[in-house]
């Protein structure tokens, strides 16, 4: 893993050279992608770090999204808005994400998991838009910290009882006692907030709306995946207890996802709508992960990757509109098809991917998740149908309201996009629709 971490440390040293850092990140992600084909269960072992296929997918997603974040944040460089510090903060965040996804030790995983919070907070407070960013940052900080303290206590108890915190070696002892139930809830709460689960999602729309485009893209693209990844890693220890309580999480996921989808239909802020749609998508992932079946786990990972690319691309599009119009309101940014005709294609392609149309990864993942949830209980078909229907409804609402209608009277120009914007959007869309050709890689 050091051969991945050392280039990032070198790029931090070159933070004043924007183009060089951007090219360096893309080259590192390309070289990392060549690492994929082998027959090992865990590889790159050493220094309590290592990777299996799930870690590989998440680290690759982190590197890819971070390359696109730097590509999409060119305005910070043009305005000379502390861009060297901006690159340093983003690379620190990437480093903490790589450490989290490659940890073979639960305590190192916890420390890296919490460490990713600090650069995210600096991004929101330092490069955010409105004064409300301070409140958004505090919300995110306290939601995450308050619910992750029980996880630390649970890991210390795990070390005391089993004598090891190495993943796949730690085994809890309290089989069948009420203490194991308490232990189970303490362990998973932090990840449910990070996912975020319905009722603990309040920090997410606030953080998204106030964050700069880089903060929104990395939040939607990778940071929400920390919750799903952590759940998969921790639920291995609590399979017997999880079987007793999974009905609660699945019902909360389905009902909460449908309720959040209805909330999407009354949003007027583009970023807020995309942020709430993330909660709806992640509620389906929660159902699949909690069932802990093969279909559920592979579907959950595929939806996490698909949602990371699709949601990040939509935030990039919302930022492109915001830079032109100075507003993210759907009431003001109407008629974008007349104002930015060439962007209409990208709005369409990413919107249809968001509602899980073929050939996007979202479709493959949602089919797997629906099979796992329906196989668990036939009654869940009602919640799943509502979730799927409203997913299409709010995506169509966003697309039709933004693209059609009479555009703002003060705007008489036809404003095309820049080449780097088209490149960024293409690099979001291309893997999202082409990876389905090799879905074995994501299902392993």
Buried (B, 14 or more C-beta within 10 A) or exposed (E): BEEBBEBBEEBBEBBEBBEEBBBBBBEBBEEBEEBEEEEEEEBBEEEBBBBBBBBBBBBBBBBBBBBBBBBBBBEBBEEEBEBBBBBBBBBBBBBBBBBBBBBBBBBBBBBBBBBBBBBBBBBBBBBBBEEEBEEBBBBBBEBBEEBBEBBBEBBEBBBEBBEBBEBEEBEBEBEEEEEBBBBBBBBBBBBBBBBBBBEBBEBBBBBBBBBBBBBBBBBBBBBBBBBBBBBBBBBBBBEEBBEEBBEEBBBBBBBBBBBBBBBBEEBEBBBBBBBBBBBBBBBBBBBBBBBBBEBBBBBBBBBBBBBBBBBBBBBBBBBBBBBBBEBBEBEBBBBBBBBBEEBBEBBEBBBBBBBBBEEBBBBBBBBBBBBBBBEBEEEBEEBBEBBBEBBBBBBEBBBEBBBBBEBBEEBEEEBEBEEEBBBBBEBBBEBBBEBBEEBEBBBE
